Amino acid sequence: MNLSRRPDLDPRALLTRLDPRLANASVTELGEGWDNVAYAVDPPSSGPVVPRGRLVLRVSKLVDSAERRAAAVRDDLILSVLAAHTDVQTNRLLAALPEEGTLLLTAVPGVPVAQARA
């Protein structure tokens, strides 16, 4: 598994490919994990109707496109199973570019686990 920050990818361009109505959204990096970089997406308050509330754009750091696709499909399936079998609120997939390993998700309100540790 070859991982890289993939500096050639522009999160705003990926977001526009996922949903052109979000071309003017505010995009801010939230952080990164082992295999993904996450961005907060705040849709514009005016213009065409877009999803309401903060969204999350997740971009894979996997270099191989087949690995990116497999991981995106797997993560979508995991989120779907969790949503169907638990009362815990989970992200909902709004759009995906599996070949880029890119998912556009609803944000889950609350405090991130890393910040909740006491």
Helices and strands as residue ranges (DSSP letters): H 11-18, G 20-22, E 26-32, E 36-42, E 55-60, H 65-85, E 93-97, G 98-100, E 102-106, H 113-116
